[in-house]
Amino acid sequence: MVGLRLGWRIVALLSVVFFATGCAQSLASPGPASGLPQYFDIHELVTAVTTQQHIDRTAQLHVSGEITGPSHVTFTGSGALQVQDGAVSVAFTQSSTTAGGAPQETGFVVLPDSVYVRQATTAADSTARTVKKVKPWVKADLNSTDPAARELTALAATLVQSADPIRSLARFADASLIADVDDDVVNSVPATRYTIVVDMARAAAQQTDPLLREQLSYQVRNGLARVTSTLWLDGSNRPVRSALRQDLPGVGLVTLTGDFVEWGKPVSIEPPPAAELR
């Protein structure tokens, strides 16, 4: 469970740069070499990405990374997202491994009105549960005051914020700037690479969500002034990769890469089968 909490704490921070929103269409300058559009204002970048994401609506996401510090944690994950009528659905599976431990796999299905969690298990746990016919999925009570239930709901909310092409960067755009723009290639696809810097103190001060504000303020109090990350967009302003290498107070050195593929291709995100629900 340690690896899971650390992993999603990092994904929460990366939601700053994975996605964006805006309210007015802007024109971009063509890149000097590739001819791809380039944006030098964060709000123009936000608008361009959002416009395309409203067209595509779906994507696949693959994440990998590690945390090197008091605990060495490696993690991978994959899933899909779908946007319909402003609501976001996400299905995601994460595997995390703490040094000396067995890999633990956790699953999430987040729908507009419900959250399902397949709690962390090792391969041995999974086999034992199958033999005993233990139902692996639980539906989270979104109104529960139980700390464990609230943590699961918070993790699911973090997942949606990280995968939501409409909401995430909108929260932080006024605390962000584009520090560098250049041509690049990702998986043989010509792309524009953006270096984005977030002022954490300003981001915390602007938050209306008390929980998110406290999470950001905690990082600031412990010495994290800025988060610098990299975002790659293809010629249609679709995110194809996001990356972070950052020393986070109380966590350690975090290296994380997220790849986005198959924008616009159909996905199916459904609740777990009733027979597998506790």
C-alpha positions in Angstrom: 0.0 0.0 0.0 3.0 2.3 0.6 3.9 2.1 -3.1 0.3 2.8 -4.2 0.1 5.9 -2.1 3.4 7.3 -3.2 2.7 6.5 -6.8 -0.6 8.3 -6.9 0.9 11.3 -4.9 3.2 11.7 -7.9 0.5 11.2 -10.4 -1.4 14.0 -8.6 1.4 16.3 -9.1 1.8 15.3 -12.8 -1.9 16.2 -13.4 -0.5 19.8 -13.4 1.0 19.1 -16.8 -0.8 16.2 -18.4 -3.9 18.1 -19.5 -5.3 21.5 -19.9 -8.4 23.6 -20.5 -9.2 27.0 -21.9 -12.0 29.2 -23.2 -10.8 30.9 -26.5 -9.2 29.7 -29.6 -5.7 31.0 -30.3 -3.3 30.9 -33.2 0.2 29.3 -32.9 3.4 30.0 -34.6 4.8 27.2 -36.9 7.9 25.5 -35.6 11.1 26.6 -37.4 12.1 23.0 -38.5 9.2 20.7 -38.3 6.4 23.1 -39.2 4.4 21.9 -36.2 2.5 24.5 -34.2 4.3 26.0 -31.2 2.7 27.9 -28.3 4.6 30.2 -26.0 1.7 31.2 -23.8 0.3 28.6 -21.3 -3.3 29.6 -22.0 -2.9 29.3 -25.7 -1.4 25.8 -25.2 -4.3 24.9 -22.9 -6.9 26.0 -25.4 -5.3 24.1 -28.3 -5.0 20.8 -26.4 -8.6 21.1 -25.1 -10.0 21.8 -28.5 -8.5 18.6 -29.9 -9.4 16.5 -26.9 -13.1 17.5 -27.2 -12.9 16.0 -30.7 -11.0 12.8 -29.8 -12.8 12.1 -26.5 -10.8 8.8 -25.8 -7.3 7.7 -25.3 -5.1 4.9 -23.9 -2.6 5.8 -21.1 0.6 4.0 -20.1 2.7 5.1 -17.1 6.1 3.9 -15.8 8.4 5.3 -13.2 10.3 5.0 -9.9 10.8 6.7 -6.6 14.3 6.6 -5.2 14.5 7.7 -1.6 13.6 6.3 1.9 11.8 3.6 0.0 12.6 2.5 -3.6 9.3 2.0 -5.4 8.9 1.2 -9.1 5.5 1.3 -10.7 3.8 0.8 -14.1 0.2 1.3 -15.1 -2.1 1.3 -18.1 -5.7 2.3 -18.7 -8.2 4.2 -20.8 -10.2 7.4 -20.5 -13.4 8.5 -22.0 -15.1 11.9 -22.0 -18.8 12.2 -22.6 -21.0 15.2 -22.0 -18.3 16.8 -19.8 -18.1 13.7 -17.5 -14.9 11.6 -17.4 -14.7 7.8 -17.0 -11.4 6.0 -16.4 -10.3 2.4 -16.1 -6.8 1.9 -14.8 -4.5 -0.8 -13.4 -1.4 0.0 -11.5 1.4 -2.4 -10.4 3.9 -1.1 -7.8 6.8 -2.8 -6.2 8.7 -1.7 -3.1 12.3 -2.9 -2.7 12.3 -6.4 -1.3 8.6 -6.9 -1.8 6.3 -8.6 -4.3 4.6 -6.5 -6.9 1.1 -5.3 -5.8 -1.6 -4.7 -8.4 -4.5 -2.3 -7.9 -7.4 -1.6 -10.2 -9.8 1.4 -10.6 -12.9 1.9 -12.5 -14.2 5.5 -12.1 -17.5 6.4 -13.6 -19.3 9.8 -13.4 -21.5 8.5 -10.5 -19.5 5.6 -9.0 -16.0 4.4 -8.1 -14.9 0.8 -8.0 -11.5 -0.4 -6.5 -9.8 -3.7 -6.9 -7.6 -3.5 -3.8 -3.9 -4.1 -3.9 -2.9 -7.8 -4.1 0.3 -9.7 -4.9 0.2 -12.6 -7.3 0.1 -15.0 -4.3 -2.8 -13.1 -2.8 -4.7 -13.1 -6.1 -4.3 -16.9 -6.4 -5.4 -17.5 -2.8 -8.5 -15.3 -3.3 -9.4 -17.1 -6.5 -9.2 -20.4 -4.7 -11.3 -19.1 -1.9 -13.7 -17.4 -4.4 -13.1 -14.0 -2.7 -14.7 -11.2 -4.7 -11.9 -8.8 -5.7 -13.8 -5.6 -6.3 -15.4 -3.1 -3.9 -17.7 -0.2 -4.6 -16.5 2.9 -2.8 -19.0 4.8 -0.7 -18.5 8.3 -2.0 -20.2 9.8 1.1 -18.4 7.7 3.7 -16.6 9.3 6.6 -14.5 6.2 7.2 -10.8 7.1 6.7 -10.0 4.0 4.6 -13.0 4.6 2.3 -12.1 8.3 2.0 -8.6 7.4 1.0 -9.8 5.1 -1.8 -12.1 7.8 -3.0 -9.3 10.3 -2.9 -7.1 8.0 -4.9 -9.8 7.6 -7.5 -10.3 11.3 -7.7 -6.6 11.8 -8.2 -6.7 9.3 -11.1 -9.6 11.2 -12.8 -7.8 14.5 -12.3 -4.6 13.0 -13.9 -6.5 11.6 -16.8 -9.2 14.3 -17.3 -8.5 16.2 -20.5 -10.8 19.1 -19.4 -10.1 19.9 -15.7 -6.6 19.2 -14.6 -4.3 21.9 -15.9 -7.1 24.4 -15.7 -6.6 24.4 -12.0 -2.9 25.4 -12.3 -2.7 27.4 -15.6 -2.4 30.7 -13.8 0.5 29.4 -11.8 2.3 27.9 -14.8 4.6 29.1 -17.6 6.2 27.6 -20.7 9.9 27.8 -20.1 11.1 26.3 -23.4 9.7 25.0 -26.7 11.5 22.8 -29.3 11.0 20.2 -32.0 11.4 16.5 -31.1 10.3 13.0 -32.0 8.3 10.6 -29.8 8.0 7.0 -30.9 8.8 8.0 -34.5 6.1 10.8 -34.4 7.2 14.4 -34.9 6.3 16.4 -31.8 6.7 19.7 -30.1 8.4 19.5 -26.7 7.3 21.9 -24.0 9.1 22.5 -20.7 6.5 23.7 -18.2 7.2 25.2 -14.8 4.6 25.4 -12.0 5.0 27.8 -9.1 3.8 25.6 -6.3 3.1 28.4 -3.8 1.0 30.3 -6.3 -0.8 27.1 -7.2 -1.6 26.3 -3.6 -2.8 29.8 -2.9 -5.2 29.7 -5.9 -6.9 26.4 -4.8 -10.5 26.3 -3.6 -10.4 22.6 -2.8 -9.2 22.4 0.8 -7.7 18.9 0.4 -5.7 19.8 -2.7 -4.6 23.1 -1.2 -3.2 21.4 1.8 -1.4 18.8 -0.3 0.3 21.5 -2.3 1.0 23.6 0.8 2.6 20.6 2.4 5.1 20.3 -0.5 5.8 24.0 -0.4 6.4 24.0 3.4 8.9 21.2 2.8 10.9 23.1 0.2 9.3 22.3 -3.1 9.1 25.8 -4.8 8.6 24.7 -8.4 7.8 21.6 -10.4 9.4 21.4 -13.9 8.1 18.8 -16.3 8.0 18.1 -20.1 5.0 17.7 -22.4 5.1 16.5 -26.0 2.3 17.3 -28.5 1.9 15.9 -31.9 0.9 18.0 -35.0 -2.8 17.9 -34.0 -2.1 19.1 -30.5 -2.6 15.7 -28.9 -0.5 14.8 -25.9 1.8 11.9 -26.8 4.1 12.0 -23.8 4.6 13.7 -20.4 7.7 13.3 -18.2 8.9 14.4 -14.8 12.2 14.0 -12.9 11.9 15.8 -9.6 13.2 15.6 -6.1 10.1 15.8 -3.9 10.4 16.5 -0.1 9.6 13.5 2.0 9.3 11.3 -1.0 12.6 11.2 -2.9 13.7 11.5 -6.5 10.8 10.8 -8.8 11.1 9.8 -12.4 7.9 9.3 -14.3 6.9 9.0 -17.9 3.3 8.8 -19.3 2.6 7.9 -22.9 -0.8 8.6 -24.5 -1.8 6.6 -27.6 -4.8 5.7 -29.8 -6.5 9.1 -29.4 -10.1 8.9 -30.7 -10.3 5.1 -30.9 -13.3 3.4 -29.2 -12.9 2.3 -25.6 -15.3 0.5 -23.2 -15.3 1.4 -19.6 -17.9 -0.5 -17.6 -18.5 -1.4 -13.9 -17.0 -4.7 -12.8 -19.2 -7.7 -13.2 -21.8 -8.0 -10.3 -20.4 -11.5 -9.5 -17.0 -9.9 -8.6 -18.4 -7.2 -6.4 -18.4 -7.5 -2.6 
